[in-house]
Amino acid sequence: MLSTVFLLATLAASAAADGYSCARNTLINPPQDLSKPYYYPETWRENMEPPQYAPNQKCNWKINVPQGMYATVIFYKKTKYEIGIQCAYPGKDLEYINDYEQSPYIFTSPQFQVDLKVGDKPGAFSFKVVWSKYPPGSAMNIELDGIHSISGVASSFYTTYTAINQVMIVGFSVPDVDTNLLRQSAIYDGDSVNAKFLGNLFDALEGQIVSTGNKLTIYTFGLENQVDNTLFMGLDTKAAGDIEQYTGLNCPVDRTRGCSIILHSYFYATAEARISRQPDYLMLPDSFPYNATLKIYGETLQDSSLFAAVNKSNYQTMFPMKVTNSLKIYHLDHDIVSIDVTNNADEAKWSTVYDGRNIKVQSMDYGRTSFYQDTMETFTTEPNTQMYFKFNVKYFDVNGPTSLAIKVYNNAKIVYSETYTATNLPTPYNVRVYGDKMDINYQTFGNYTQGFEVNIVTTKNDIPSNDPTNAPSAISTVVGTFTKGTTLKYESTTKAGIRQFSVFSVLIFALLFIL
């Protein structure tokens, strides 16, 4: 009798040492009581170490998720990077499960899979599944116009985009938190969470996700409690133009970690979007490819929103650059470009001019009606150096007492001073002034305007040149009503069209105003 007991104990110890063996194929349904999770192995719990599995086995779990529900799964994997342990989202291919990484996965209906195919190397693996019903929540319905993009953050809303054509979702990086948190989201191919699963915001980091029809829905499963960055941006596919790969970039809060716009366009056009209420200061790249053009846009990809076009022949004169507007879009047609970006003007040396530098100065919300257009800029030469400041006022929007003051100094003395207002409009001509410092001050005194633009070229020699921007001047006044919109934890990048008048029309208006 004792020998029999000893033999059974020895066999049990041997089995434990060899690890568990799983059934080849298992189908799992949610329990009637959703408060009861499914554990594998059945006797394991999350406060335990994951148990060892037996070598040389193949197992598959198909786990059903009924409509109106989702499943939250945590995998506990301790191996030597065993590639045969994988999972699959509904309708997707199997993907690798990381070792020692326990951020939850969210799976939607109708079914997901867990796959284990291991060789003779030891390892441990277990997982826990919790089914839940979608919580009640408000719907946020967003109409896309085929031109503009509308961004969003994690929220309790069920966000549905409706496009004229198809909906494109651009995902944004999250440098201050674990990227795997983005798995706690889902993108659906329709107007509800019962539509087909397209992917999640983790998938969108690699490139845009596009609906098959004209509607797409996003839900973020409580992610608003962990991430407060812009996470996604929706647009009509028509608004993306020729972009084949479209991503979004958030820079880290700790700017000592650095931040770069990196575009790989060897095979097709790519773009990266930045959304921020601060300007981007771009620093001079180390080099620039011969056959590439970097186009920088504000708010939309239309030609009227083009901020700058950078190529091999002009890139050394274009930086540092200050890019305004809430939505900045960086588009590259060929090759690869990497540009460091900061929110610190001093770090970028934005205010120091050099021989041959081209500078574009715009208000923050240039081109759209806004109360936040006040701007002050000062540009200086290197010590004991004078240059010609050649400038023109390309655009000047006036509402009430709005003014644009420009001053140039030489050896601390004012050598040029002009203040433009509704009754003293800029001329369409270039102005050249010799000095070592230039001030630009645009003040709206609390009024809404569409901002201003001044273009500058600094040179050591007074050589006649074309307009700094090779574009005609346009000066406007705006008179009318304004309705201020409000949103809840939501960023809209809708842009009003710029209303411009010819110089002749403005002069007639000014004369009538005086009379």
Residue, then its C-alpha position, 0 to 999 in steps of 0.5 A: m500500500l505504501s509503495t502505491v502511494f509513493l508511486l502516485a506521489t512520484l508521478a504527480a511530482s514528475a507531471a508538475a515538473d514537466g508542466y501542464s498539458c493543454a487540450r488541442n482545441t478548446l471552445i470557450n463561451p462566457p459564463q452566465d454570471l459575468s462576474k466570474p472570470y475564465y482562468y487557464p489553467e483552471t486552478w491558477r489565479e492572478n496572484m500566483e506565478p504562471p505555471q510551467y507548460a509541458p514541452n512539445q505541444k500545440c493548443n488553441w483556444k477559441i473564445n466567443v464574445p457575443q454582440g454587446m460585449y467585449a472581453t478583457v484579457i491579461f496574459y502572463k507569459k514567462t519564457k525565453y521569448e517563445i514565439g509560438i504563444q500568440c493571440a488573434y483579434p477577430g478576423k485578424d492574423l495571429e500576433y506575438i504575445n510579449d514576455y513579462e508584459q501584462s497590459p490588458y488586451i480588449f477583444t470584441s465580438p464575435q471571437f478571438q483566439v489564443d494559440l500555443k505551439v511550443g518546442d522543447k524549451p521550458g516556459a510558463f503561460s497562463f491567462k485570464v478572461v473577463w467578459s463585460k457588457y458595453p457601458p451606457g454612454s453618450a454618442m459623439n457624432i462627427e461629420l467630415d467635410g472632405i477637407h478638414s481633420i477632427s481630432g479626439v482624445a480618450s473619453s467615455f463617448y462612443t465617437t462616430y465619424t461620418a464621411i462623404n467617402q470613407v473615414m480615415i483614422v490617424g493614430f498618435s504616439v503616446p511617449d509619456v505612457d506605455t504604448n501597450l495601453l493603446r490596446q485598450s481601444a477598438i475601431y469599428d467599421g460602422d456606426s456602432v460597437n456591433a460593427k466589424f472590428l477594424g483594429n485599435l489605436f495600437d495598430a494605428l501607430e503603424g499607419q492609418i485605419v480606413s473604413t469600408g463604408n462612410k462611417l467608423t466608430i471608436y471607443t476607448f474603454g476607460l483610457e481617459n483615466q490613463v492618457d490625456n494626449t490627442l490619440f486619434m484624428g479622423l478625416d475623409t479619405k479625400a482629405a488625405g490626398d496622395i498620402e499612403q502612410y499617415t501617422g500622428l506625433n506627440c512629443p514627450v513632456d520631458r523635452t530633454r528626451g528629444c522629439s523628431i519628425i521622421l518621414h520614410s517615403y522611399f516607396y510612397a508619400t507619407a505624412e505626420a501630423r502634430i496637434s498642439r496649441q503651441p508652435d513647432y520650432l523646427m531645427l536645421p536637419d543635418s542633410f536633405p535628400y536631392n529628390a524630395t520635397l517636404k511640404i508643411y501645411g496648417e490645418t488642411l492639405q490644400d494648397s491655400s494652407l501650405f506653410a512652406a515647401v522645403n527641398k535640397s536647394n533651399y533647406q539651409t535658408m529655411f531653418p530654424m522655422k516656427v510652424t503655427n496653427s493647431l494642426k501641423i501636417y508634414h508631408l514628404d513625397h520621396d526618400i527620408v527626412s528627419i527634423d528635430v522639433t521643440n517647443n522652445a524658441d531659444e533652443a531652436k535659435w529662432s530669434t537669431v538671424y543669419d545671411g540669407r535666412n528666410i523667415k515666415v512670421q504668422s499668428m498662432d491661428y493664422g487663416r481662421t477666426s480666433f481670439y488668440q492671434d496676439t503675437m510678439e517677435t524679436f529678431t536680432t543679428e549676431p553681436n556687432t553685426q548689421m544686416y538688411f531686413k527685407f520684409n513685406v506684410k503678406y496678410f493683415d486682418v483688422n477688426g476694431p483697433t487691431s494693429l501691427a507694429i514693426k520696428v527696426y533698430n541699429n545700435a539701439k536706435i530706431v531706424y524704422s517704425e510703422t504701425y498699421t491699422a484699419t486707417n493705415l494699411p500696409t503697402p504691397y511693396n517690400v521694405r528694406v532696412y539696415g539694422d541689427k534688430m527687428d520687432i513685430n507686434y500684432q495686437t487685437f485688443g481682445n477682438y477676433t481676427q484671422g491673424f497676420e503674416v509677415n515674410i522676411v529675408t535677412t542679407k548682408n548685402d542690399i542685392p535686389s531680390n524677389d518677394p520673400t515668399n514669391a507670392p503677391s501681397a494680400i491685405s484684408t479687413v474683416v467686418g462681420t459677426f462671429t459665433k464661438g463654438t464649444t466642445l467637451k474634451y475634444e479638439s476641432t481643427t476646422k478652418a475658416g476660409i481666408r477672405q482676402f481683398s485686392v489692394f485696390s479694393v482695400l484702398i476703396f474701402a479705406l476711402l469710404f471709411i474715411l469719408 
